[in-house]
Amino acid sequence: MINLSGLQTHKNMTKNTKVGRKLDARSQTFNFSPPSSADFSTSPLASYVNSAWDAFNELSLPSTSEEAWRRTNLRKMPIGDFHLPEDSTFDELLPVPEELLVGDFDGQIVLETQTKPFGARLSPELAEKGVIFTDFQIAKKEHSELLAKIIGTVVPAETDKFSALTAALAQNGILLYIPRNVQIEKPLHSLLWGAGAKLAHLSHLIIYLDEGASATYIHESASPTEVADSMHAGIVEITLKDNAHLRFVEIQSWGRHIWNFSHERAKIGRNANLDWVFGATGSRLTKNFSALDHVGEGASSQMSGLFFADEDQHLDHDTQQDHHVAHTYSNLLFKGVLKGKGRSVWQGMIYVAPKAQQTDAYQSNRNLLLSEEARADSIPGLEILADDVRCSHGATVGKIDDEPLFYLLSRGIPKVDAERLMVEGFFDPVLRRIPVDHLRERLEKTIAEKLA
């Protein structure tokens, strides 16, 4: 099934829903306790945390009456079952696989639970230059003033119920701060490992590159598949000051029991550049909001994403390219493969403000269906309020081309291998943007396993 639209609107749409016998998410409530006043009563973060908690209690769970959620239904999510990890929760759960930690990195952080001690390291040379790459537990103790100054400045806590929940209760998180003109040659790496059932994993990443700084940062979210549902809610806030350069790679390989929600946004300053790469193959359901704010003249960005949904996975990515000032550039490419009853939604919007003349922006979404029951909804959109711009979009949904498939089969290549080669070629423009060989190879292996 295909849904293509050339213009995305912000009007709410409603539809009638029948009340079934089973208790659905709308009639349930989260069972979370308020943040501990002992932890924040004297902290510079107290106001942020308390405001977020108030927003969480005031906001409703998103529903299909909202345009952004019209194609993603949370009715079956058992929100009353989720709870935050306790000290003893992870004693008997699967540890982090060693293959997820391999690599030549200048710094690495492993986030396992809300309460378990973290594994973190940073090269002494970078620490001497003033680089901060640490988890939230340490950041709240040793860098609370810096954290309070920048937290919530890119993604407001009250964006929706999931962002408010994360802002109020997340202890899992990372602060990356790179001082002015510091260049980091080797990648930094972090892993959020979310083992366990009926748990709520909450994560908050804050990335701040001062003027002239540059780095490559890789963040992974992963877990085994458990017997009962869990959830993840996350926030990613990226600030690039003037002339800063960041390559940010995100790999999502949650287990098939995870309900995954995230709000991610970048503010890109004058002549700064962001190269953002996504790879999503996991979770039961994902709703991801990713936004690029070009706030300085000469700001540029490239966002490249791939996703693969099979069986009954549902992956929904909502992207926003906002151009607020003149002479900015953005280029977005998302490519998806659907198999079985896999479902994808991609909604993209390019916004150009009235004063953002000479904007150059493009977005493209390409989808490949490998089964009759697979479905991809592709909704590109433009909102152009300036008259001297170059903006366009494209979207396609289709099956594997018969001609190249026949060519491979005629050369004696089995159909399964032929389809794998074609899918690998389809994903190649995104895969080759991943700067670490073993990470790219691991993602290719996951894709091959889904095709088998």
N, C-alpha and C positions, 0 to 999 in steps of 0.2 A: 504494500500500500504506500502511496506517495502523496505527500502534501507539499506543494511548492507555492510560495507567495512572494511577490516582489516587494512588499512593503509591510513592515511590522508596525502595529499601532500599540498604544499604551492604554487603550480602553479596556475596562474590565468586561468579561463576558461571563454570563451565567447559564447554567443548564439545570434541568430538573434531575434530582437524584433520588433513587428509591431506597428506602430504609430496609436493610436486610436483617436477617436474624442474628448474624454475628456482630459483635461489638467492633466498631471501626474506630480509627484514630481520632476522629472528630469528637467522639463521645468519651474519650479518655483524657487523662492528664499526666504530665511528667511527675515523677515522684522524687524531685530533687530538693534538698534542703538549701537554705540561703547560705551565702559565703560566710565563713567564720569571722566574726568581728575581731577575734583575737589576732587573726592573721593580718588584718588591714586597718585596724582602728587608728594607728599612727602612721600608716604608710601613705606616701604621695599618690598611690593608686586607689585609695579608698573611694574617692569620688567617682572614678571611672567604674569601679566594680559595683558599687551600690546603685549607680544610675543604670548600669546594664541589667542588674537583677530586677529593678523596677520595670524596665522595658520588657524583660522576659515575661514577667507576670501580666503585663498589660496587653501584650501582643497575642494574636490568635495564631494557631497553626495554619500555615499556607493551605489554600484549597484551590480546586480547579475553577473557581469563579474568578481567580486572578489570571490575567493574561500570561504572565510568566510561568504559571504553574498549570495552565490549562491542559497540557498533555502529560502531566506527571501527577499521579494520584497516590496519596499517602494513606488511603483508606485501610490498607492491610498492615500498616506498621504498628507493632505492639508497643506503643510508647510507654504504657504503664509498666512494662517489664524492665526497662533500662535503669541501671543505677551506676553511680561512680565506683571505680575500683577502691577497695580497702586494702590495708596493709598485707593481709594474708591471701588476697585474691589470686595472685599469680604464682604462688608457691609451686603448684603442680602443673602449670601450663607449659606449652611448648616454648623453648627458648628461641632467640633470634638465630635464624640459619646463618652459618658462616659466609655463605656465598653472597649474602646481601651486604657484607661488610668489607669485601675485597676491593682494593683500589689504592692508588698512590695519591693521597689527599693531603693538603696542607692543614686540614682540620676535619674532625668527624665527631658527630654527636649522635647517640642512640637514645631515643625516648621510648621507654617500655611501658610505663604505667604512670598514673597520677602520683603514686607514692614511692615507688621503688627507686633507689638511687640511680642516677643517670651515668652513662658512660660518655665522656667528652674529652676531646684533646684539641689543641691548637699549637702550631709550631711556635717555639719561643721567639723566633725572629719577628713573626707577625704580632705577637703579644707586645713585644718591645716597641713596635710602631704604633701601638694604641688600638689595634684591631680587637674587637669584642665578638666572640663567637661562643655563646654559652646558652644553657637551658634557662627556662623561666625561674626555676627555683633559686638559682644563683643570681640571676639578673635582678630579681626582686630584692635580694639582700645587698648586693654589691653595686648595682647600677640603677637603683630605684628612681633617682631623679631623672636620669636619661630616659628610662622606660616610660615614666609618667609624662614626659614631655612629648613623646612621639606616638604613644599607643593611642589608637582610635582616631588618628588624624587622617587616615586614608580610607579605612572601612569603619563607618560609624557603628557603634554597638547596636543601635536600635534599627538597623537595616531590616531585619526580620527576626522571628522568634529564635531561629537557630544561631544567628550571629550574636544575639543578646545572651543566649545560653552560654556560648563559647566565651564571650567577653567576661561574663560574671564568674564562671566556675573553672575555666581552663587553668590547670597547673602545668600541663604539658605544653611546652612552647620553646621557641628559640629567638634569641636576640642576636642579629648580625649587624654590627656597626663597623664601617670601614672609614677611617679618617681621611681627610683631604689629601688627594694626590697619592694615596697608597695603592700600589698595583699588586694584586695577588696572582701569581703565575699558575699554580696548581689549583685544581678544583677544591672547594669545600663540600662536605657531604653530611647529610643527616638522614636518619631513618626513624620513622614512627612505627613501632611494632605493636599491633593491636590484637593480641591473642585474647581469648576468652569469650564466653557467651553471656548474653543479657547485660552487656556493659555499654556505657557511654564513654567513648574516647573523645576528648575535647582538646583541640590543639590550636595554638596561636603563633604564627611566624611573623616576626617583624624584621624587615631587611632595609637598612638605611646606608646608602653610599653617599658620602659627602662629595664636594666638588672635585672633579678630576680623578676620583677613585675608580677602580675596575676590578671585577672578579667573575669567576664562574662558580655557581652554587647549584648543587644537585640535592633535591629533597625527594625521599621516597616514603610512601605509605603502604604498609603491607600487613598481612595476617594470614594464618591458616583459615580454612573454612570450618566453622563450628556447627554443632547440632542445633543451636538456637540462635535467634537473631541478636545482633548488636548494632550500634550506631556510631557514626563519627560525625562530629560537627567541627568545622575548622574555619579559621580566618587567616589570610595572608595579606600583609600590608607591605608594599614596596615603595620606597622613596629614593629617587635618583636625582641628586642635585645637579647643577650645571656641569656639563662635560663628563658626567659619570657614565660608565659602561658596565652593564651586567648581562651575563648569559645565565638564565635561570631554567633549570630542567626539573620537571616534576613527573614522577612515575607513580601511578596509582595501581596497585595490585592487591586490593583488599580481597578477603575471602568472600564467597558468595552469600554469606549471611549478613553482610554489612549494609546498612542504610547510610549513605554517604552524602553529606551536605557541606558546601563550602562557599565562602565569599572571598574573592581574591581581586585585588585592585593595585594598580601601579600608578604613581604620579611621576611623570618624566619631565625633567627640567630642560633648560636651554641647552641645545646641542648635546643632550644626553641620549643614550641609546639603550634599548632593552631588546634582547633576543630571548624570547620565552618559548619553551618547548614542552608540550604535554604528551604523555602516553597513558592511556586508561584502558585497562583490560579486566579489572576486577569489580567487586561489589555486587550486591543484589540490585540496588537502585542507587543512582548518583544524580544529584542536582547540583551543578557547579556554575557559579556566576564568576566570570572573569572580565575585568575591565581595564582599559588603558586610557589614562588621562594625560594628554599632551598639554602641559601647562607652560612650557617655555618655547620660544621660537627656535626652530631647528631641531626640536625633539623628534625622535624617530623610534619606531618599534616594528618588530616582526614577531608574530605569534604563529607557531606551527603546532598542530595537534593531530594525534591519531587515537582512534578508539576502536575496540573490537568487542561486540556484544554477541553472545551466543546463548543457547538454551533459552531461559526466560529473563535474561538480564535487561535492565532498562537504564540507559545512559543519556542524561539530558545536560547539554552544555549551552550556556547562555553567555554570549560574548558581546562586549561593548567597546567600540573604538571612538573615543571622544576627543575632538580637536577643538581646543578652546582659544588658541592663538594662531597667528599666521605662520606659514612656512613650516608645516609639520608633515610627517609621513608615517603611514602605517600600512602593513601588509599582513593579512591573516589567511592561513590555509588550514582547514580542518578536513581530515580524511577518515572515513569510517567504513568498517566491514561488519555486516550483519549476517548471522547464521542461526538456524533453528527458529525459535520464536523471539530472537533478539530484537530489541526496539531501541531506536535512537531518536533523540530530538536535538537539533541544533538551531538556535535562534541567534541571529547576529544583527547588530545595528552599528552603522557608522553615523555619528553625529558631528556636524560641523557648525560651530557657533558663528554668529553674524560677522565677527571680526577676524575669523580664521581664514582669511584669503590665502590663496596659493597652497591650500591643503591638497595632498596627494594620498588617497586612501583606497584600498582594495580589500575585498573579502571574498573567499571562495570556500565552498563546502562540497566535497565529492563523496558519494556513498556507493558502496558495492554490496548488492544483495546476493547471498549464496543459497537462499532457500525461498520457497513460495510464501512461508509464513512470516518471514522477517519483514520489518517495517522501518522506514527512515522518514522522519519529518524534517524538512529543511526550509527554514524561514529567514532569508536574508532581508535586510532593511536599510534604507537610507533616510536620514533627516538632514537636509542641507539648507542652511540659512545664510550662506554666502554665495556670491555669484561668480567668483573666479577660482574654481576648484577643479580637480580631476578625481572623481570618485565613481566607483563601479563595484558590482558584485556579481557572483555567479554561483549556481547550485545545480548539482546533477544527482540523480538516483538511478541506478541501472544494474544490470547483471553483467557477468563476465562476457566479454566479446567472444562470439563463436569463432571468428577467423583466427586470432592468435592461439586460442585453445586448440583448434583443429590442427594448426601448424605443429604445436608441441606434441599432440597425440600422434601425428603422422611420423614424428621422429622417434617413436617408440617409448615416449615418456608416459608412465601411468597417469591416469586422470587426477588422482590425489596429488601427485607430485607436480603436475602441470598447474593445477589450481593454486598450490602453495607458491610456485614460482610467480604466478601472476599477482597474487596478493602481496607477496614481498616486493614486487616491482611497483605495485600500487602505493604501498606505504613508504617506498624508498626516499622520496623527497623530504619526508619528515624524519625517518630513521637516521639519515646521514647527517642531520643537524645535531645529533646527540654526540658530545665531544669525547666520551669515554667508551672505548671499544668493548670492554666486558659488559658494560651496562646495555649497550646497544645489542650485543649478542644475546644477553639474557632476555631482552624484550622480544627479539626475533624467535627465541626458543619458545616463549609463551605463545606467540602467534602461531607457530607451527603446531603446538599441542592443541590449540583450539581448532585448527584445521583438520587434525587427525580424525 
